[in-house]
Amino acid sequence: MQIKRVKRHISGILLLDKPLGFSSNQALQRVKWLLQAAKAGHTGTLDPLATGLLPLCFGEATKFAHYLTDADKTYVATLKLGVTTTTGDAEGEALHSLPVNVSKPQLLEVCQQFIGAISQVPPMYSALKHEGKALYEYARAGVDIERKPRLVRIDHIELNDFSEDIATITVTCSKGTYIRTLAEDIGKQLGCGAHLIGLRRIATANYQIHQSMTLEAFESLSTDERIAALQPADSAVLHLPAVALDSDSTYYLRQGQSVWRGGVVPAGLLRLYSEQGEFLGLGERLADGKIAPKRLVVEKIDV
């Protein structure tokens, strides 16, 4: 008789260094299984050919996952100039090949043209949905769907290395930016074409790649060590101001009521804590000065 695994109410965030060849969901499901976690979600898709920082949220931390999905990201991208492909990356078939007569100053100048708000057409080989199906499903069937351009933001592009037809750049950008599309657009602007042959995410919001753990390392840990490796749920919202509440206010807030708090209370969303430093969730200061609960942590955690 098959024994059913007991799901645990684990809460926290694992900063995973996603391995090559895994989809984001495959990595999530593997870690969820290792933790026996009842609830889990990831915070922004990384393609199987990409590696790097993938925050995985468990339990109550999933309530704040969208702050990480919406956060700025930083990538190290490797481009091959002179060749375009059907997918914009190394997975696709070659479309066109052109000679590469590009100098480093030319490449630097073209990269700088993409700083700021730019318009991108999402690639067909993407997980964006059209009538309930991912675009890549249509692409694999040979069907081209019209995609509307959308605005994204590139904050910084640094040229790390350039030799003959291979360039490595570091890109800091807004959510929704397709680095494959950026690689293609840089190649188009250079007149020789390009595609992405390597991608590694090194930062999401305030998290950095050096804080992450490989799947292999996580698998080697004991159950207690795996739980200890999780970041606290409030680490996803450290950009919001913090406010501590006394015991009475903590009690009534947890009943769903708005509460008073003496002193200066910042406007907007707030991180709320008890007198003991326990993270209560998010609240918002109202026009009358009270703090209203917005997204509270529920106390049903095993560990």
C-alpha positions in Angstrom: 0.0 0.0 0.0 1.3 3.4 -1.0 2.0 5.7 2.0 0.7 9.3 1.5 3.3 12.0 2.2 2.2 14.4 5.0 2.3 18.0 3.8 3.9 20.5 6.1 2.9 24.1 6.7 6.4 25.4 6.0 6.8 29.2 5.5 9.8 30.9 3.9 11.7 31.6 0.7 14.4 29.5 -0.8 16.9 31.3 -3.0 17.6 28.6 -5.5 20.4 28.7 -8.1 18.3 27.0 -10.8 20.2 24.4 -12.7 20.5 24.2 -16.5 17.8 22.2 -18.2 15.2 22.6 -15.5 12.1 24.6 -16.1 11.2 26.9 -13.2 8.2 24.7 -12.3 10.3 21.5 -12.4 12.7 23.1 -9.9 9.8 24.3 -7.7 8.2 20.9 -7.6 11.5 19.2 -6.7 12.1 21.6 -3.8 8.5 21.4 -2.7 8.8 17.6 -2.6 12.0 17.7 -0.6 10.4 20.1 1.9 7.1 18.2 1.9 5.6 21.7 1.7 1.8 22.2 1.5 2.0 25.3 -0.6 4.6 26.8 -3.0 5.1 29.1 -5.9 8.0 30.6 -7.9 8.6 34.3 -8.6 9.4 34.7 -12.3 10.0 32.2 -15.0 13.6 31.2 -16.0 13.8 29.2 -19.2 15.4 25.8 -19.1 18.5 27.1 -20.9 18.9 29.8 -18.2 20.4 29.4 -14.8 20.6 31.5 -11.7 18.6 33.1 -9.0 15.0 31.8 -8.6 13.3 32.7 -5.3 10.8 30.0 -4.4 8.1 30.9 -1.9 6.5 28.5 0.6 3.4 28.7 2.8 2.6 32.2 4.0 5.5 33.7 2.0 3.5 33.0 -1.2 1.3 35.9 -0.2 4.2 38.3 -1.0 5.6 36.5 -4.0 4.2 39.1 -6.5 6.6 41.7 -5.0 9.5 39.5 -6.3 7.8 38.8 -9.6 7.3 42.5 -10.1 10.8 43.4 -9.0 13.8 44.5 -11.1 16.1 41.7 -12.2 19.8 41.5 -13.2 21.2 39.1 -15.8 24.5 38.1 -17.3 23.8 37.3 -21.0 26.0 35.8 -23.6 25.3 36.8 -27.2 26.5 35.2 -30.4 26.7 37.8 -33.2 26.2 37.0 -36.8 23.5 34.3 -36.5 19.8 34.6 -35.9 17.6 31.7 -34.9 13.9 30.8 -34.9 13.7 31.1 -31.1 16.1 34.0 -30.5 18.3 31.6 -28.5 20.5 28.5 -28.9 17.5 26.2 -28.8 16.3 27.3 -32.2 17.4 26.5 -35.7 19.6 29.0 -37.5 17.8 31.4 -39.8 20.5 33.8 -41.2 24.2 34.1 -41.0 26.1 37.3 -41.7 29.7 38.4 -41.3 30.6 40.2 -38.1 32.5 43.4 -38.6 31.8 45.0 -35.2 34.3 46.9 -33.0 34.0 47.2 -29.2 33.1 50.9 -29.4 30.3 50.1 -31.9 28.9 47.4 -29.6 29.1 49.8 -26.6 27.3 52.5 -28.5 24.5 50.2 -29.6 24.0 48.8 -26.1 23.6 52.3 -24.7 20.8 53.0 -27.2 18.6 50.5 -25.3 19.0 52.2 -21.9 15.7 53.6 -20.6 12.1 52.8 -21.6 12.0 50.7 -24.7 9.3 48.8 -26.7 9.6 45.0 -27.1 7.6 42.6 -29.0 7.3 39.4 -26.9 8.8 36.4 -28.7 6.6 33.6 -30.0 8.6 31.1 -28.0 7.5 32.4 -24.7 5.1 31.4 -21.9 2.7 34.3 -22.5 -0.8 33.1 -23.0 -3.2 33.6 -25.9 -6.7 32.3 -25.6 -5.5 30.0 -22.7 -2.5 28.5 -24.5 1.2 29.5 -24.2 2.6 31.2 -27.3 5.3 28.5 -27.6 2.6 25.9 -28.2 1.4 27.9 -31.2 5.0 28.4 -32.4 5.7 24.7 -32.2 2.6 24.1 -34.4 3.8 26.7 -36.9 1.2 29.2 -36.0 2.2 32.9 -35.7 0.2 35.0 -33.3 0.2 38.8 -33.5 1.8 40.2 -30.4 1.4 43.8 -29.3 4.6 45.7 -28.3 4.9 46.5 -24.7 7.1 49.0 -22.7 9.9 47.7 -20.5 12.8 49.4 -18.9 16.5 48.8 -19.1 18.4 50.5 -16.3 21.9 49.4 -17.1 23.9 47.5 -19.7 27.6 46.7 -19.0 29.8 45.1 -21.6 31.8 42.5 -19.7 33.6 40.8 -22.6 33.8 40.9 -26.4 35.8 38.7 -28.6 35.2 38.2 -32.3 31.5 37.2 -32.4 30.8 36.5 -28.7 29.7 39.3 -26.3 28.8 39.0 -22.6 26.8 41.8 -21.0 25.2 42.4 -17.6 21.7 43.8 -17.9 19.5 45.3 -15.1 15.9 45.7 -16.2 12.3 45.8 -15.2 10.0 42.8 -15.0 8.7 41.5 -18.3 12.0 42.2 -20.2 12.9 39.5 -22.6 16.7 39.2 -22.8 16.4 37.1 -25.9 14.6 39.9 -27.6 17.2 42.4 -26.4 19.9 40.2 -27.9 18.1 40.0 -31.2 17.5 43.8 -31.2 21.2 44.5 -30.4 22.2 42.2 -33.3 19.7 43.9 -35.6 21.0 47.3 -34.7 24.6 46.2 -35.4 23.5 44.9 -38.8 24.7 41.3 -38.3 22.0 39.7 -36.2 22.5 37.9 -32.9 21.0 35.3 -30.6 21.3 34.4 -27.0 23.6 31.5 -26.1 23.7 31.9 -22.3 21.7 33.5 -19.6 22.2 33.7 -15.8 20.0 35.7 -13.4 22.2 37.2 -10.7 19.8 39.4 -8.8 16.1 39.7 -8.0 14.9 42.7 -5.9 17.3 42.8 -2.9 18.4 39.1 -3.3 21.8 38.4 -4.8 23.1 35.2 -6.5 25.8 34.6 -3.8 22.9 34.1 -1.3 21.5 31.2 -3.4 21.9 27.5 -3.1 22.2 24.9 -5.8 19.6 22.1 -6.1 22.3 19.5 -5.5 23.5 21.3 -2.3 19.9 21.6 -1.0 19.2 17.9 -1.7 22.3 17.0 0.4 20.9 18.7 3.5 18.9 17.1 6.3 15.2 18.2 6.8 16.1 20.6 9.5 18.9 22.1 7.5 16.6 22.6 4.5 14.2 24.5 6.6 17.0 26.6 8.2 18.1 27.5 4.6 14.9 29.4 4.0 14.8 33.2 4.1 11.9 34.7 6.2 8.8 35.8 4.5 9.3 39.4 5.2 12.6 39.5 3.3 10.4 39.8 0.2 9.1 43.2 1.3 12.1 44.9 2.9 11.6 47.9 0.6 8.5 48.8 2.7 8.7 50.8 5.9 8.4 48.8 9.1 6.1 49.6 12.1 5.9 47.8 15.4 2.5 47.4 17.2 1.9 46.9 20.9 0.2 43.7 22.1 -3.4 45.1 22.0 -3.0 46.5 18.5 -1.5 43.2 17.4 -4.5 41.3 18.8 -7.1 43.4 17.1 -5.2 43.6 13.8 -5.2 39.8 13.7 -9.0 40.0 14.1 -9.1 42.0 10.9 -9.6 45.4 12.6 -7.9 48.7 11.9 -5.8 49.9 14.8 -4.2 53.0 16.2 -0.5 53.4 16.6 1.1 56.4 18.3 3.9 58.5 16.7 4.6 59.1 13.1 3.3 56.4 10.8 4.5 56.5 7.1 1.9 56.7 4.4 1.2 53.7 2.1 1.9 50.1 2.6 3.7 49.0 5.8 5.5 46.0 7.2 3.9 45.2 10.5 5.6 43.5 13.5 4.6 42.6 17.1 6.5 43.9 20.1 8.5 40.7 20.0 9.6 41.3 16.4 7.2 38.7 14.8 6.2 39.6 11.3 2.4 40.1 11.1 2.1 40.9 7.5 1.3 44.1 5.6 -1.0 47.0 6.5 -1.8 50.4 5.2 -2.2 53.8 6.9 -5.7 55.2 6.3 -6.7 58.8 6.0 -7.8 58.9 9.6 -4.4 57.7 10.8 -5.4 54.1 11.6 -3.5 51.1 10.2 -5.7 48.7 8.3 -4.7 45.1 7.7 -4.0 44.3 4.0 -2.2 41.0 3.8 -1.6 39.2 7.1 0.4 36.1 8.0 -1.8 33.3 9.4 -0.5 31.3 12.3 -0.7 27.7 11.1 3.0 26.9 10.6 4.6 23.6 11.6 8.2 25.0 11.6 
